[in-house]
Amino acid sequence: MTIQEAVSILMLSPFYFKMSPAERRKLVQEYCDFFNKLAIPQNEPDTSKN
């Protein structure tokens, strides 16, 4: 997820605009990190093929 995509989603919340710019920046970074961790499959062995 890009920063622009994250901001466009987070801007839907009224709480986003009550945050300071530093808090927003941290939130966007955490959101992107969390999304990318879930969206990118980890290199784990597939044990379901047995």
Backbone as a ProteinNet text record, in pm:
[ID]
protein_1_A
[PRIMARY]
MTIQEAVSILMLSPFYFKMSPAERRKLVQEYCDFFNKLAIPQNEPDTSKN
[TERTIARY]
85.1	0	89.8	51.6	128	78.7	159.1	121.3	-5	-15	-133.3	-259.6	-250.9	-367	-407.7	-309.7	-338.2	-403.1	-349.9	-405.5	-549.1	-575.6	-712	-811	-766.9	-853.6	-869	-757.9	-761.5	-835	-839.3	-909.4	-1060.1	-1109.2	-1251.4	-1295.1	-1198.9	-1229	-1217.3	-1316.3	-1305.6	-1192.5	-1151.9	-1044	-909.7	-894.7	-770	-738.9	-839.7	-819.3	-799.9	-825.5	-803.4	-661.3	-585.5	-448.8	-351.3	-237.3	-132.1	-65.1	4.9	74.9	172.4	240.1	333.3	257.9	143.3	61.8	6.3	-35.3	-85.4	21.7	141.1	252	280.9	280.4	304.7	192.7	68.8	-46.2	-38.7	-8.2	0.5	110.5	224.1	334.4	296.1	233.4	190.4	84.3	-6.9	-112.6	-52	41	106.4	185.4	260.3	338.8	250	139.6	47.8	-16.4	-63.4	-127.2	-28.2	91.3	190.4	234.5	237.6	273.4	167.5	39.3	-68.7	-83.9	-60.7	-86.8	23.8	145.9	258.4	277.5	258.4	273.4	418.3	432.5	564.6	616.8	745.7	808.3	808.7	692	678	650.2	700.3	674.5	525.4	475.6	334.7	321.5	262.1	247.5	115	30.5	-99.7	-95.3	19.8	28.8	49.9	56.5	81.1	-39.3
-116.6	0	123.1	218.6	342.4	439.5	540	642	714.1	742.9	812.7	730.1	599.2	512.3	509.9	501.5	498.4	628.6	741.4	870.5	883.7	839.9	851.9	768.2	656.2	573.2	635.5	677.5	732	865.5	939.1	1066.9	1049.8	930.4	905.1	914	908.4	916.6	1061.1	1109.9	1246.5	1260.2	1151.4	1156.2	1187.6	1153.9	1181.9	1331.1	1414.3	1558.7	1621.7	1547.4	1598.1	1568.9	1494.2	1457	1563.7	1571.8	1661.9	1600.8	1681.1	1625.9	1513.1	1525.2	1418.9	1289.5	1302.9	1185.2	1122.9	1206.2	1154.8	1077.9	1134	1068.8	931.9	925.9	798.3	698.4	746	659.4	603.4	688	643.6	538.4	561.6	465.5	332	335.5	212.7	139.4	215	155.9	84.6	151.8	91.2	-33.1	-23.8	-138.6	-257.8	-232.3	-339.5	-401.8	-317.4	-367.3	-449.8	-398.7	-468.5	-599.7	-604.4	-728.7	-835.9	-795.7	-891.1	-925.9	-830.6	-849.3	-926	-915.9	-983.2	-1119.3	-1226.8	-1360	-1383.9	-1442.8	-1474.1	-1600.1	-1615.7	-1732.5	-1848.7	-1902.8	-2016.6	-2140.7	-2254.3	-2377.2	-2410.9	-2455.4	-2492.6	-2638.8	-2664.6	-2802.6	-2864.4	-2791.5	-2842.9	-2928.9	-2941.6	-3017.8	-3166.8	-3209.8	-3351.7	-3434.9
0	0	0	-80.6	-85.7	21	46.5	144	98.9	-30	-81.7	-62	-83.3	-63.1	83.9	172.2	315.1	360.9	315	354.2	304.7	181.6	129	210.3	263.9	348	486.4	544.8	679.8	686.8	577.8	575.6	588	572.3	588.3	734.9	824.9	967.1	1014.8	1088.5	1141.5	1244.1	1304.9	1403.4	1339.1	1212.9	1141.1	1145.1	1130.9	1124.5	1261.8	1367.1	1502.7	1549.8	1469.7	1505.7	1457.3	1524.8	1479.8	1356.3	1278.2	1161.5	1196.1	1308.4	1349.7	1381.1	1448	1479.2	1351.5	1258.1	1129.8	1056	1052.3	982.6	1042.9	1177.6	1246	1216.2	1220	1192.1	1050.2	953.5	814	799.4	861.1	851.3	915.2	1032.6	1099.5	1018	959	876.3	755.3	687.5	571	611.5	720.5	766.7	799	869.5	906.4	782.8	691.5	570.3	488.4	469.5	388.2	452.3	583.9	652	626.1	624.8	601.2	453.2	366.9	224.4	152.9	201.8	137	202.2	126.1	185.7	229.5	344.1	396.4	329.3	326.3	264.4	363	386.1	475	391.4	433.2	357.5	359.6	247.4	236.5	275.8	390.7	440.5	399.1	327.8	290.3	163.7	100.2	-24.6	-1.3	123.6	152.4	131.5
[MASK]
++++++++++++++++++++++++++++++++++++++++++++++++++

